[in-house]
Amino acid sequence: MRGTFGFPLFKAIDGNGNPIRGGKLYTYSVGTSNNKATYSDYALTVAHANPVVLNSDGQALIYLSGSYRMNLTTSADGQVPGWPVDNIIGDISTDLIFLKEHIATGLHFAPDARSYTGGTFAAAVTAIGATETTLVISQSQAVTANVTIPSTLTLRFREGGKLNISNGVVVTLNGPVEAPMAQIFTGAGTVVFNRNAKELSPQWWGALGDNSADDTAEFTAAKAAFVAGGTLRLPNGIYRLSNWVFGTSGVIVQGAGAGDAAADSATVLRAVAGLAGTDYVVKIPLSVNDAGAVTMYRAALRDLMIDGNAITRGVLFHGTDCRLENVSIRNCANYAVFSDETVVDSFDGGGIFHCRIYGSSSRLGGLSLTVADSYFNGAGTATAVFVKIAGRMNIVRTTFESWNHPVIDIQPAAGKVATMLTIEGNRILSNQGSGTVINAVASGSGIRGLIIKRNTFHGGGATTPAYWVAVDGGGGPLVIKHNDAETAPAPILIDLSGYTTPAKVDIAHNGNMDVDVKYTSRNAAANMVAAGTTTGWKSVQIDKSGATAPGPAHEHGVFKGKRLKTTAATSPIAFTFPTEDLSAGHWRAKVLAFDTTAVGGAVNLYQVNARSVTETVGAGATVTDLQTVVSEGTAAAAVVWQANGAETEIVELQLTGVAATTIYWEVEVEYDYIVSDV
């Protein structure tokens, strides 16, 4: 190797920044005190005197051949601090150089450095063997047979240095690689980094990130090079991708920043032109979803933006303990994040954290998925989030916003179940007046546990939403507590007629949220509210345990009402309790009536004490008008236990007002019964 020492001249200065005029540069072989010549010409034909005497500016033109040990003194032979220095080499002119490196107490010593003249890259690796060495590559090297780089060999790529690997050839790297952010691997062969590789870049395979080239193949080659996981680092740029299958476990794709929803910035993964609406920018698949893809475990996308380019979806997100962390997703044709409901174990402790998803819906599902500290905005076109399947899914501390209803739509796919879905501590913004903000609808027992608590709801439309929350069908525990609506009151609709499994219902302490309830027990004719739904309950607790038909079942319920208003002899509430064959139960009702038309506003209290009814098979329902509470003052109320057909008994509470009066009611109802079918 040959090259200049310094560029373009060597210049020596003292501690004050002044040139060392007439300084003396002594040159030796590496690690020795044996003189080694330097030269005044590139051809290395005219040797300098040793030492080289510097001019009045402290400079000299010096060409080196190989490596040196050097010492610098003043013109009076005074030692210059910091010198001597060992292992000094010139610029590289040959294409392969290897240096023996021995590391002790943080110091690097290179007792020998030489150009390799033995032929091919593979031959150089063979010649080096297990020696602790750095192989410097400055030109393209053909690799035509499999090569394994030992852990003792560092590959250092200089500008222009590449490995051109033939098709079918594998280069296995066990040692470190030092390279610029440029292409160092070409050809159709394969590069495999073993356990020593912790960080790679797709630029090493030729990715450009210039918003024009399709970088999918380069990303795939880089990702496939990992054997034991690591980091695929993406510098600033716009990388065009097409259904990039991120199918290697333990790999983190690390961008330079997520940017925002308004403009390109930091690291952007953008769909190439020509993709369909059901294609993706990135796919994190399970094998059951993507033929030939391996099962994913502990993979992550971090600090980057995914842009659907208005033609396709953002990310297909499956895998075990896979994560999106600080990722912005925008400009997608339909779904920003999509998890197919056919996957039961699509997440296992993974999730979506600190992400910003804007302008399109996301479709979520999976086991043990967590969504936290993120932002979902359906903008003017879409529901923010669909939940199609869930097992112990937690959605916490996240903002949801949409101009369309519902904002969150929980509708398990046919044959699928949402089990123990928790929506807690979120801010849910609705920019449309009508419709339902959180909609949970399931046929049969498709919802087996739903907890909605400590959320803040806000309706920004011209009118209040029809329902803040609507639940229809399912089973298991249902908890809606400690939520608050910042805008005008709207009800929570609970239709428990489809609840087919043992359930515990607890609805209470929700600000600006009344409760509408429709409840059918095993007899379809027996609704808690006979005429459909009635607004006005402030809390509802139902505990339904035991088996459904056939078998014993126990049920207990408490309904506490807010003020219910009537201005005529029509019923503001018609509340029915079901009983069935071989059932025994009791019911209690407390009714407080306020007559606002009477002088002074009469207050009348009606109390119905506990009553018990037991029915046996074949006996028929014979009990009617067990107790009637007559009117007092100008208010009227009736509590009637009445029969409703053979072998099925209905206990009905009706509140009625007197014509041309305004009456407000406060009602508390409790019931308890046991059913045993034989």
ZIQUIQUI-V355854 format. One record per helix or strand. SS is the DSSP state (@ for helix, = for strand). FROM is the first residue (numbers start at 1). LEN is the number of residues. Records with the same first field share a line. If there is no record, write none. Layout:
# ZIQUIQUI-V355854
SS: FROM-LEN, FROM-LEN
This chain:
# ZIQUIQUI-V355854
=: 2-3, 10-2, 13-1, 19-1, 24-5, 35-1, 39-1, 47-1, 52-2, 59-2, 63-3, 67-7, 79-1, 85-5, 96-5, 102-3, 107-3, 113-3, 133-5, 140-4, 147-3, 153-5, 162-4, 170-4, 177-2, 185-2, 190-4, 199-2, 210-5, 226-1, 230-4, 237-5, 244-2, 251-4, 267-5, 280-5, 297-1, 300-8, 313-5, 320-1, 323-8, 335-4, 348-1, 351-3, 356-3, 361-7, 370-3, 375-3, 385-7, 394-3, 399-4, 408-3, 418-7, 427-4, 436-6, 447-7, 456-4, 467-15, 484-2, 491-9, 503-6, 511-1, 515-4, 520-1, 527-1, 529-1, 537-10, 552-10, 564-3, 571-9, 583-13, 602-13, 632-1, 635-1, 638-6, 649-8, 663-14
@: 121-8, 202-4, 216-9
